[in-house]
Amino acid sequence: MIATRGNDKGGDTSHADSSHSDRPSSPQPDPKSSDSASPGSSAQQSSYEVIFKDRPFALRAPAEPNVIGIDLDEPRVAGPDEFTDGDDELQLSEVSGGSWEFRTPMGKSTGPAPEQCLQGSQSDVLPSEIREKELQRGQTLPVGTRLCTVTSDGNLAMLKITKVEKRATNDLPDYFTELTLWQQ
């Protein structure tokens, strides 16, 4: 008997195998040779070039009452007294309870591939601001979440949340991530 993957369509593969006994494995290589996440993904994947992959990137809450800017293209966390030029994709604010403010549309990706990241940034978009209560509960952005955006420089960025630490002195928790950046 030939084992099939759970994403094969239909459960009646045994009839196809018995009627074509001289070539039982010919229908199966196609699903295995392509990325099962999305059709045609290998063509899309080849159009992206990795700038850096899985770079550790800590998003620590600023001290009250400050706002810090996060630029994912460099990657860089601006200090609370630094003037930012509008290229930030994210701002962490410890003013009036705290929040994350997205300066570019930020969405959730279903997987690690660049086409999944782009799709998430366009179709599973988060609100432009997430308040401290949601971040403290860990429900909106739990460990394992992949956040994606097209940056102000036109690159594709993915932040994978690896750890969340609540701090007694801040309203916002600290988020530890791995940052991947692609260019097309």
Salt bridges, closest charged atoms under 4 A:
ASP12 OD1 - HIS15 NE2 2.86
ASP54 OD2 - LYS53 NZ 3.96
GLU82 OE1 - ARG76 NH2 2.31
GLU129 OE2 - ARG131 NH1 3.17
GLU134 OE2 - ARG137 NH1 2.80
GLU165 OE2 - LYS163 NZ 2.83
ASP174 OD1 - ARG167 NH1 3.01
